[in-house]
């Protein structure tokens, strides 16, 4: 069993990083939307 090439390891790392960033962004967007619907404003 040969080890995976470097580009494949890096692409997995990049994919996981991008997914976590998108998930955090989506959660923060939902929180902001819920707060605006509840009548709380951050500014």
C-alpha atoms as one frame of an Amber mdcrd trajectory, in Angstrom:
protein
   0.000   0.000   0.000   1.713   3.174  -1.173   1.203   6.490   0.633  -1.062
   9.102  -0.903   0.601  11.849  -2.968   1.235  15.195  -1.350  -1.279  17.078
  -3.517  -4.045  14.711  -2.415  -3.233  15.265   1.269  -3.175  19.034   0.727
  -6.445  18.994  -1.182  -8.127  17.083   1.658  -6.759  19.593   4.164  -7.996
  22.500   2.027 -11.416  20.880   1.590 -11.848  20.306   5.333 -10.664  23.865
   6.097 -13.073  25.367   3.566 -15.972  23.283   4.912 -15.277  24.398   8.492
 -15.035  28.059   7.454 -18.314  27.808   5.540 -20.001  26.075   8.472 -18.851
  28.772  10.909 -19.980  31.485   8.524 -23.380  29.864   8.124 -23.836  29.525
  11.889 -22.870  33.159  12.526 -25.220  34.286   9.740 -28.072  32.295  11.286
 -27.368  33.766  14.719 -27.376  37.283  13.299 -30.634  36.600  11.456 -32.276
  35.208  14.597 -31.136  38.188  16.644 -32.515  40.624  14.068 -35.812  38.760
  14.037 -35.889  38.952  17.855 -35.331  42.708  17.680 -31.717  42.785  18.921
 -29.275  44.806  16.834 -25.498  44.696  17.132 -25.056  48.397  16.269
